[in-house]
Amino acid sequence: MATVEADLQKTAEELHIQYYAFFKVLSAGNLHFPMAEIYEKGRWRPLVISGRPYHNLTIAHRVLQDAERVQEEFLNAMRLVRSDSGSPPEGLTNPLDHWKYRLEHD
């Protein structure tokens, strides 16, 4: 695991929020699933980002890239908040836990 990714995962653990890793798009026929994995109960569990497949492969990849970037920016921002205030904010969730993406217009 890269150092930046390890730092982000450590930040997520300190904030007691889920960390998403192993981003990829899986395709089955004409459906494309933006996937990630979360560490839960001692093992990595796969899930579909945004909870739905896409017909357009480009959009599935865009969902994946945006989700990965948002998680990184969120965790970096929370690291700054934590270092400024001395303690992590309470009640946080990872934005990917509630990720919604625009619908396709095919």
N, CA, C and O of each residue as an XYZ file, in Angstrom:
424
protein
N       0.853     -1.174      0.000
C       0.000      0.000      0.000
C       0.898      1.237      0.000
O       1.853      1.316      0.773
N       0.596      2.176     -0.848
C       1.383      3.406     -0.944
C       1.278      4.195      0.354
O       0.304      4.080      1.098
N       2.298      4.994      0.605
C       2.342      5.769      1.847
C       1.153      6.709      1.972
O       0.551      6.804      3.042
N       0.801      7.413      0.882
C      -0.337      8.334      0.925
C      -1.610      7.571      1.263
O      -2.407      8.018      2.088
N      -1.800      6.421      0.624
C      -3.000      5.624      0.889
C      -3.006      5.107      2.328
O      -4.055      5.095      2.973
N      -1.862      4.686      2.831
C      -1.770      4.224      4.218
C      -2.095      5.355      5.185
O      -2.764      5.134      6.194
N      -1.623      6.574      4.884
C      -1.933      7.739      5.727
C      -3.426      8.029      5.716
O      -4.011      8.338      6.754
N      -4.046      7.930      4.536
C      -5.486      8.180      4.443
C      -6.269      7.130      5.222
O      -7.231      7.459      5.916
N      -5.859      5.862      5.108
C      -6.546      4.803      5.838
C      -6.393      5.004      7.340
O      -7.341      4.780      8.094
N      -5.214      5.421      7.782
C      -4.998      5.686      9.204
C      -5.896      6.829      9.682
O      -6.466      6.762     10.771
N      -6.017      7.875      8.864
C      -6.899      8.991      9.217
C      -8.329      8.514      9.355
O      -9.015      8.892     10.305
N      -8.795      7.684      8.421
C     -10.161      7.150      8.492
C     -10.364      6.343      9.771
O     -11.399      6.462     10.425
N      -9.377      5.525     10.126
C      -9.477      4.743     11.357
C      -9.560      5.651     12.582
O     -10.356      5.400     13.487
N      -8.744      6.705     12.616
C      -8.751      7.630     13.746
C     -10.077      8.377     13.848
O     -10.502      8.741     14.944
N     -10.731      8.608     12.712
C     -12.020      9.298     12.695
C     -13.188      8.337     12.890
O     -14.341      8.756     12.986
N     -12.873      7.034     12.950
C     -13.883      5.986     13.115
C     -14.886      5.993     11.964
O     -16.092      5.868     12.176
N     -14.369      6.139     10.746
C     -15.223      6.070      9.564
C     -14.680      4.999      8.623
O     -13.525      4.586      8.738
N     -15.515      4.556      7.698
C     -15.097      3.532      6.756
C     -14.117      4.102      5.742
O     -14.204      5.264      5.344
N     -13.185      3.252      5.339
C     -12.210      3.624      4.322
C     -12.422      2.739      3.105
O     -12.479      1.515      3.221
N     -12.536      3.356      1.951
C     -12.742      2.631      0.700
C     -11.402      2.478     -0.016
O     -10.630      3.432     -0.107
N     -11.128      1.277     -0.524
C      -9.870      0.987     -1.214
C     -10.150      0.069     -2.403
O     -11.279     -0.376     -2.612
N      -9.106     -0.203     -3.169
C      -9.171     -1.153     -4.290
C     -10.262     -0.776     -5.296
O     -11.088     -1.608     -5.670
N     -10.254      0.470     -5.724
C     -11.244      0.972     -6.684
C     -11.021      0.333     -8.057
O      -9.888      0.226     -8.525
N     -12.119     -0.089     -8.696
C     -12.045     -0.650    -10.049
C     -13.442     -0.695    -10.652
O     -14.438     -0.606     -9.934
N     -13.513     -0.834    -11.963
C     -14.785     -1.008    -12.656
C     -14.855     -2.452    -13.138
O     -13.964     -2.924    -13.845
N     -15.915     -3.145    -12.753
C     -16.160     -4.497    -13.248
C     -17.281     -4.432    -14.270
O     -18.296     -3.770    -14.051
N     -17.095     -5.120    -15.388
C     -18.100     -5.100    -16.452
C     -18.682     -6.491    -16.641
O     -17.972     -7.495    -16.586
N     -19.989     -6.526    -16.867
C     -20.706     -7.762    -17.175
C     -21.683     -7.430    -18.295
O     -22.701     -6.773    -18.078
N     -21.357     -7.892    -19.488
C     -22.193     -7.539    -20.631
C     -22.108     -6.047    -20.875
O     -21.018     -5.487    -20.991
N     -23.262     -5.408    -20.954
C     -23.271     -3.955    -21.177
C     -23.476     -3.167    -19.892
O     -23.829     -1.989    -19.942
N     -23.259     -3.800    -18.739
C     -23.362     -3.114    -17.455
C     -21.967     -2.978    -16.839
O     -21.165     -3.912    -16.871
N     -21.698     -1.805    -16.282
C     -20.381     -1.505    -15.713
C     -20.576     -1.052    -14.263
O     -21.310     -0.103    -13.987
N     -19.916     -1.738    -13.362
C     -20.084     -1.524    -11.929
C     -18.843     -0.845    -11.342
O     -17.773     -1.452    -11.315
N     -18.966      0.408    -10.869
C     -17.846      1.029    -10.158
C     -17.767      0.407     -8.761
O     -18.703      0.521     -7.968
N     -16.645     -0.249     -8.470
C     -16.510     -1.023     -7.244
C     -15.403     -0.472     -6.350
O     -14.463      0.179     -6.807
N     -15.550     -0.757     -5.075
C     -14.507     -0.503     -4.081
C     -14.671     -1.576     -3.016
O     -15.621     -2.358     -3.046
N     -13.747     -1.603     -2.091
C     -13.846     -2.528     -0.962
C     -13.681     -1.747      0.330
O     -12.924     -0.778      0.390
N     -14.398     -2.178      1.365
C     -14.261     -1.594      2.697
C     -13.840     -2.706      3.649
O     -14.192     -3.871      3.467
N     -13.077     -2.315      4.672
C     -12.626     -3.280      5.669
C     -13.671     -3.338      6.763
O     -13.961     -2.341      7.424
N     -14.234     -4.535      6.944
C     -15.342     -4.677      7.871
C     -15.263     -6.032      8.560
O     -15.174     -7.065      7.897
N     -15.294     -6.030      9.861
C     -15.272     -7.259     10.656
C     -14.115     -8.182     10.277
O     -14.285     -9.394     10.146
N     -12.933     -7.580     10.103
C     -11.739     -8.354      9.861
C     -11.494     -8.809      8.433
O     -10.583     -9.601      8.188
N     -12.288     -8.326      7.486
C     -12.060     -8.711      6.093
C     -12.507     -7.600      5.149
O     -13.315     -6.746      5.516
N     -11.976     -7.621      3.934
C     -12.366     -6.651      2.916
C     -13.645     -7.126      2.253
O     -13.753     -8.281      1.842
N     -14.620     -6.217      2.153
C     -15.913     -6.546      1.554
C     -16.129     -5.657      0.332
O     -16.045     -4.434      0.443
N     -16.409     -6.255     -0.843
C     -16.654     -5.440     -2.031
C     -18.051     -4.809     -2.000
O     -18.989     -5.355     -1.419
N     -18.156     -3.655     -2.639
C     -19.459     -3.015     -2.787
C     -19.470     -2.165     -4.048
O     -18.421     -1.794     -4.574
N     -20.666     -1.866     -4.519
C     -20.834     -1.038     -5.715
C     -20.987      0.408     -5.266
O     -21.890      0.733     -4.495
N     -20.108      1.268     -5.746
C     -20.190      2.690     -5.419
C     -21.446      3.247     -6.068
O     -21.683      3.005     -7.252
N     -22.225      3.963     -5.347
C     -23.491      4.582     -5.730
C     -24.612      3.558     -5.839
O     -25.751      3.917     -6.137
N     -24.303      2.290     -5.600
C     -25.348      1.276     -5.539
C     -25.969      0.875     -6.863
O     -26.996      0.197     -6.873
N     -25.375      1.275     -7.985
C     -25.989      0.925     -9.258
C     -24.945      0.773    -10.350
O     -23.875      1.379    -10.289
N     -25.267     -0.052    -11.364
C     -24.384     -0.165    -12.525
C     -24.692      0.945    -13.535
O     -25.698      1.645    -13.419
N     -23.820      1.087    -14.512
C     -23.985      2.074    -15.572
C     -23.870      1.386    -16.925
O     -23.100      0.438    -17.080
N     -24.634      1.860    -17.902
C     -24.543      1.336    -19.263
C     -23.330      1.907    -19.978
O     -22.775      1.267    -20.871
N     -22.924      3.089    -19.597
C     -21.817      3.786    -20.244
C     -20.545      3.564    -19.428
O     -20.474      3.960    -18.264
N     -19.542      2.934    -20.037
C     -18.293      2.637    -19.343
C     -17.571      3.905    -18.904
O     -16.967      3.937    -17.832
N     -17.630      4.946    -19.723
C     -16.976      6.214    -19.385
C     -17.569      6.802    -18.110
O     -16.833      7.296    -17.256
N     -18.878      6.753    -17.973
C     -19.518      7.281    -16.765
C     -19.154      6.436    -15.550
O     -18.930      6.981    -14.469
N     -19.090      5.118    -15.707
C     -18.697      4.251    -14.590
C     -17.283      4.603    -14.115
O     -17.018      4.643    -12.914
N     -16.386      4.855    -15.059
C     -15.022      5.249    -14.684
C     -15.005      6.628    -14.032
O     -14.231      6.865    -13.105
N     -15.846      7.533    -14.504
C     -15.917      8.873    -13.911
C     -16.435      8.792    -12.472
O     -15.918      9.478    -11.590
N     -17.442      7.967    -12.235
C     -17.948      7.757    -10.872
C     -16.805      7.280     -9.980
O     -16.613      7.787     -8.875
N     -16.060      6.312    -10.467
C     -14.948      5.753     -9.712
C     -13.893      6.808     -9.402
O     -13.468      6.941     -8.255
N     -13.470      7.553    -10.410
C     -12.446      8.582    -10.212
C     -12.923      9.675     -9.264
O     -12.178     10.112     -8.387
N     -14.163     10.114     -9.440
C     -14.699     11.156     -8.560
C     -14.795     10.676     -7.123
O     -14.451     11.411     -6.198
N     -15.256      9.455     -6.930
C     -15.389      8.912     -5.575
C     -14.031      8.800     -4.892
O     -13.888      9.147     -3.719
N     -13.052      8.323     -5.619
C     -11.711      8.192     -5.042
C     -11.139      9.561     -4.679
O     -10.531      9.719     -3.620
N     -11.328     10.543     -5.545
C     -10.822     11.890     -5.287
C     -11.548     12.539     -4.099
O     -10.917     13.183     -3.260
N     -12.864     12.368     -4.031
C     -13.634     12.958     -2.925
C     -13.200     12.370     -1.595
O     -13.041     13.103     -0.619
N     -13.004     11.055     -1.540
C     -12.559     10.450     -0.288
C     -11.214     11.034      0.140
O     -11.026     11.377      1.307
N     -10.280     11.145     -0.804
C      -8.963     11.678     -0.474
C      -9.047     13.116      0.021
O      -8.426     13.462      1.027
N      -9.805     13.953     -0.671
C      -9.934     15.350     -0.258
C     -10.625     15.468      1.106
O     -10.223     16.279      1.940
N     -11.653     14.666      1.325
C     -12.370     14.678      2.605
C     -11.433     14.290      3.748
O     -11.388     14.975      4.770
N     -10.687     13.197      3.585
C      -9.798     12.743      4.657
C      -8.668     13.733      4.904
O      -8.280     13.950      6.052
N      -8.137     14.332      3.854
C      -7.107     15.359      4.044
C      -7.669     16.567      4.785
O      -7.000     17.122      5.657
N      -8.878     16.975      4.454
C      -9.508     18.107      5.146
C      -9.764     17.773      6.617
O      -9.540     18.613      7.489
N     -10.226     16.561      6.896
C     -10.504     16.169      8.274
C      -9.218     16.042      9.074
O      -9.215     16.271     10.284
N      -8.132     15.682      8.415
C      -6.825     15.627      9.094
C      -6.443     17.023      9.557
O      -5.942     17.195     10.669
N      -6.676     18.027      8.708
C      -6.380     19.416      9.080
C      -7.279     19.891     10.216
O      -6.810     20.546     11.146
N      -8.577     19.561     10.145
C      -9.511     19.950     11.206
C      -9.086     19.325     12.519
O      -9.084     19.984     13.559
N      -8.724     18.046     12.470
C      -8.313     17.344     13.688
C      -7.054     17.960     14.274
O      -6.957     18.120     15.490
N      -6.080     18.311     13.424
C      -4.844     18.878     13.954
C      -5.056     20.294     14.487
O      -4.366     20.705     15.420
N      -5.992     21.047     13.916
C      -6.285     22.397     14.406
C      -7.027     22.378     15.736
O      -6.746     23.182     16.625
N      -7.990     21.442     15.866
C      -8.813     21.426     17.072
C      -8.295     20.481     18.144
O      -8.689     20.585     19.305
N      -7.416     19.557     17.765
C      -6.864     18.619     18.727
C      -7.671     17.353     18.883
O      -7.176     16.385     19.461
N      -8.900     17.323     18.389
C      -9.702     16.108     18.468
C     -10.565     15.992     17.209
O     -10.928     16.999     16.601
N     -10.883     14.775     16.833
C     -11.688     14.607     15.616
C     -13.141     15.020     15.842
O     -13.675     14.839     16.936
N     -13.779     15.574     14.815
C     -15.204     15.887     14.931
C     -16.003     14.598     15.143
O     -15.606     13.535     14.666
N     -17.103     14.691     15.844
C     -17.928     13.509     16.113
C     -19.024     13.370     15.063
O     -19.460     14.356     14.469
N     -19.461     12.138     14.846
C     -20.591     11.877     13.968
C     -20.282     11.915     12.486
O     -21.197     12.024     11.670
N     -19.008     11.828     12.117
C     -18.652     11.870     10.701
C     -18.945     10.545     10.019
O     -18.892      9.483     10.638
N     -19.255     10.629      8.737
C     -19.297      9.451      7.882
C     -18.528      9.789      6.614
O     -18.414     10.955      6.238
N     -18.017      8.788      5.978
C     -17.325      8.978      4.715
C     -18.359      9.401      3.668
O     -19.427      8.793      3.600
N     -18.081     10.414      2.855
C     -19.049     10.829      1.832
C     -19.443      9.690      0.892
O     -20.532      9.717      0.320
N     -18.585      8.704      0.727
C     -18.912      7.590     -0.160
C     -19.988      6.689      0.419
O     -20.611      5.923     -0.315
N     -20.217      6.768      1.731
C     -21.285      5.974      2.334
C     -22.646      6.376      1.779
O     -23.583      5.578      1.797
N     -22.761      7.588      1.295
C     -24.039      8.122      0.801
C     -23.903      8.633     -0.635
O     -24.665      9.499     -1.064
N     -22.949      8.104     -1.362
C     -22.602      8.619     -2.685
C     -23.742      8.421     -3.673
O     -24.243      7.310     -3.847
N     -24.140      9.494     -4.305
C     -25.136      9.461     -5.383
C     -24.492     10.118     -6.573
O     -23.710     11.057     -6.426
N     -24.808      9.639     -7.731
C     -24.207     10.191     -8.939
C     -25.294     10.461     -9.949
O     -26.340      9.812     -9.947
N     -25.037     11.421    -10.809
C     -26.058     11.777    -11.801
C     -26.411     10.581    -12.668
O     -25.583      9.704    -12.915
N     -27.637     10.564    -13.117
C     -28.095      9.492    -13.975
C     -27.565      9.677    -15.383
O     -27.276     10.797    -15.804
N     -27.441      8.604    -16.091
C     -26.981      8.667    -17.469
C     -28.069      9.269    -18.351
O     -29.260      9.175    -18.055
N     -27.642      9.867    -19.404
C     -28.579     10.384    -20.408
C     -28.210      9.757    -21.736
O     -27.575     10.397    -22.575
N     -28.608      8.496    -21.933
C     -28.281      7.778    -23.176
C     -29.316      8.038    -24.250
O     -29.199      7.515    -25.358
